[in-house]
Amino acid sequence: MNGYSFKNLKWSPLPLRVTLVLFVTIFGVYICYICMKQITVERTTLFATEKAESHCEIHDFSPEEILFVHFPQPKTYSRGECFCTPVRFFVILSMQRSGSGWFETLLNSHPNISSNGEIFSVRQRRDNVSSILRTLDTVYALDWFSSAAKNECVAAVGFKWMLNQGFLQHPKEILDYFNLKGVSVIFLFRRNLLRRLISVLANDYDRLAKQLNGTHKSHVHSKEEAEILARYKPTINTAVLLSNLGHVEKTVTDCLQLFSSTRHIILYYEDIINNHNALSHVQEFLGVPKRKLVSRQVKIHTRPPSEQVMNWENVFKMLNGTKASS
């Protein structure tokens, strides 16, 4: 009898397999639950600890805001009487020649905003994800020094980050950092990709030609300088024009999708120019008092594309009937 029972168990393993599968499934669900709970606890603990160590009141903020309100304690100086001035962290995500330089000067004209420029234009700061996160920590601890730094009493601190400066190479780690640290994202792009391309080509030309008294300038502060730079008319390679514009559009779309879970605002250069309320919305997004923002920068390319491209007829034929022609 015992031998017969043993044979049945040996040759009928189905119940054992079902039991094993159920056990593994339940155990996997349990582990996922514990991991998610731990992440939530760590995130909550991080902000609770930060606020507790600062001894600053946070009762005036809604639960949704608390994640994005910080009280940094710099290592290199004391915030003094502004110790309990809340600080919002932000980053401007953009592409070259999309108006980010002009936009940043507007932000820095506000007495409570510090935007520290293209800090990841220096390759060593983006060599790997560790150097990137270390640099971010320095900026948001208010220990980053630049001409834009307002230090003690700043209420919003950030910088601009071009998508081709290591940003899209480490999306998961950067996304986790933004969400954990409560970094608000300002997406700034350009609707008219052809105008952006003209600006890119003209800027690349001036790097070599140095048209302003032997000096290359990406941005200018006088109409005279703008007119000199605008005289150059690039010849656009029509063979790769559509693929280049499509690549830029896809890069923007991918970025918006990858970082859709962040607290963010989406801006376009053309809308900032045409919508007088756009900058008010940005200040509200950053939690700072509304001020009139100003910039000394002067727009370089003001004429229509037909007057700024050497081979305009060929470009027009290539783009005619496409979305890029609108």
N, C-alpha and C positions, 0 to 999 in steps of 0.2 A: 504493500500500500504506500509506504513511504517512498519507495523507488518510483512508483507510478506517479505520485504527486510531484516528485522532483522533475520527472520527464516533462510533465505538463508545463511546469514553470519554465523549463529550459526552452521548450519549443513554442511557447505562447507569450512572447515578451510585450505584446501590445499594451496591456494595462500599465506595465512598468514604464513604457515609453510615454504614454499619455500623462502619467503622473509626473515624469521628469520634465516634460514640456511645460506643464502647468506651473511647476515649481520655478523653472527658469524664467517664465514670463512674469509671474508675480514678483520674483526677486528683482527682475530688471525694472519693473514699474516702481518698486519700492526705492531702488537706488536712485532713479531719476527724480523721484519726489524729494528724497533727502538732499540731492545735489541742488535742486532748484530752491529748496528751503534755505540751504546754507548760503547760496548766492544772495538771496533776499536779505537774510540776517546780516551778512557781511556788509552789504550795501547800506542797510539801515544803520548798522553799528558805526560804519565809517563816518557818516554824516552826524550821527548823534555825538560821537566822540569829538569831532571837529567843533561842533557848536558848544559842547560842554567845556572843552578846553579854552574856548575863547571867552566864556562867561558873558556872552552877548545875548540880548533878548531876541527871540525869533517869533514872538507872539503875533506880530503884525503881518506875518506872511501866512498864506494859505498852505495847506498840506502839499498841494501841487507845486508851489513855488519853492518850498524848503530845499528840495533836491538841488536847485539851481542857485541857491544863495550861500555864499561862502564868507568865511572870516580868516583869510590867510595870515600866517605868522611868518614873515620873511626872516631868513637867517642873517641877512646882511645889514639890516637896519630895523628900527622900531617904527611902527605906524603911529605912535604917539596918540594924539587926541582922536585920530581916525581909526583907532583900534577896532571899534565896533561898527565901522561903516561897512555894510554888506557889499560884497563884490560878486559880479556875475562873470563867468568865464565864457568866452566866445571864440570862434574861429571863422574866418572868411575863406570859403572854398571857391576857387576860381581858376581861370586859365589866363595865360598871358594875353595882353591886349584886349581885355574885356572890361576895362574901366576900373579895375580893382585898386590901382594906384591912386586915381582921383577919388574913388569912394573912401579909401583909407584916410586921405587928407581931410575929407569932410568929417569923418568920425573923430579924428584927432583934434579938430577945432572945438570939440566939446570939452569943457573943463574936467569932466568926470570919466572920460573914455581914453584908454591907452591901447592903441593897436600898433604892434611892434614890427611891422614890416614882414618881408619874406624871409623869415629866419631859416627856412630849410633850403634856401638857395645855396647855402654852404653844404657841400656834399658830405663832409664828415658827420654832420648832425643827422643825416639820414642813411648812414652806412648800413644800419641794421635796426631792427625794431627796438632793441634796448636803448640805443642812442636816441631814437625818436622819442620814446617815452620819458627818458631822462630829461631831454630838452623841454618837453611839455610840462613836466613837473616844475622845472625852473621858472618857466613863464608864469604858470598859474600860482606859484608861491610868491609872486611879485619880486623875484630875485633876478629878473632879466632886465638889463639896463640898455636902453636905447634912447634916441632923441625924443621918442614919443612917450617915454615912461613918465607918468605923473606920480608914481610911487604911493606915498602915504594915503592920500585921500581919493584914490581912484575908485570908481564904482563899477567899472566894466573893463576887463583886461583880456586881450587876445592878440591875434596876428593874422596874416593872410598866408594861405597855403595853396600853392599851385598844384594842380592834379598830377603834373609830371615830375614832382619833386618828392618821390618816394611814397606819396599818399596812397595810391592804388595798389602798391606792392604788398601792403600789410593791412588790408581792409578790416579783417576780423579783430585784430588786436587794437586797432585805432577806434573802431566802433565800440568795443568793450570799454575802452578808456573813456571815451566821450560820455557814454551812458552811465558809467560808474562815477565819474567825477562831476557829472552835471554840466557838461560843456554844451552851450547852445551854438547851433551851426547856422551861418549865413551863407547860403548858396548865391553866388553872383556870376551870372553868365550873360551872353550877348545873343539877342534874337537874330540879328543880321550877321550871319557867319561870313558872308562875302566881305563886308566892311572890316570884320575882324582880320580876315586873311590879308587884305590890303595893308592894314596896320602892321601885321606881323612881318610881311615882306619889306615894307618901308623901314621898319625898325632894324631888321637884319642888315639891310643895306647900309644904314647909318653907323652900325657897329664898325664897319670897315672904312666907310667914306669919311666919317667924323665931320659932318658938314658945318657944324657950329664952331668955327675957330679951332678946328682940330680936336674937338671934344664930342664924344657920343652922349646924347641925351635921349632917354626914353620918354621923358616928360618935360614940358617947357612952361615958362611963366610969363611969356610975352607973345603978342600977336606977331611980332617981327620974326622971332625964332620959329614959331609955328608955321609961318608962311615959307620960310626957307626949307624946312623939312617936308612940307607938303608939295614942293616942286617936283620931287622925285616920283615918277610914275612906274610902278613895277610892271613887268611882263609876266602874266600868270600862265603857268603850264596847264593848258586846257585838257591835256591827255589824262591828267590825274586829278583834275579839279573836283569832279563829282565824288570821287572816292575819298578825297581829302575832307571835303565838307561832311560827307556821310560818317567818316571816322570820328570827327569832332562831335557831331550830333550824338553818335552812339556812346562816346565817352561820357558826355553829360548825362544821358539817360541812365547809363549804368551806375554812375555816381549817385544820382538821385534815388535810385532803387536800393542800392546797397546801404545808404544811410537814412532811409525813410523812417527808421525807428527813433531817430534822435529828435530832440526839440529843435525845430528849424524854421527858417523863413526862406522863401525863394524869391530872389530879385533878378531883374534884367536891367542892364545898363540903360536901354532905351526908355524903360518905364521910370527910372529914377529921374531922367531928364524931363520927361513929359508929365509926370505925376507929382505935383507939389506936396502931396501927403505922404509920399513914399518914405522920406527921411524921418517923418514923425512916427511912422509905423516901426521903423528900425529902432528909434530911441525908446519907444514903448516896449519893444521886444527885448531890449537890453536893460530895461528897468531904470533908466536914467531920466532926469527932468528934461523936458523938451526945450531945445534951443534952436536958434537959426544956425545951421551949419554952413561953413564957407570953405572955399578952396582957392588957392592962387593959380592952380594949374589951368592952362589954356588948351582947348581942343585943337588938335593938329589937322585932321582930315575933316573938313566941313563941306566940301563940294560933293556932288553926286558921284557914284562910282564911274559913270561914263567919262568923267573928267579926271579921274585919278588912276586909270589903268591904261597902259600903253596899247595893248591889243584888245580893246574893249569890244570890238565887233565880234571877234572870235569867242570871247567870254560870253557875250550876250547870246550868241547862237547856241553855245553849249548849255547855258542855263535856261534858255527859253522853254517855257512849259513845265519847268520843274518847280518844286517848292522853294528852292533857293532864289528864284527870280522874283518872288513876291516881296 
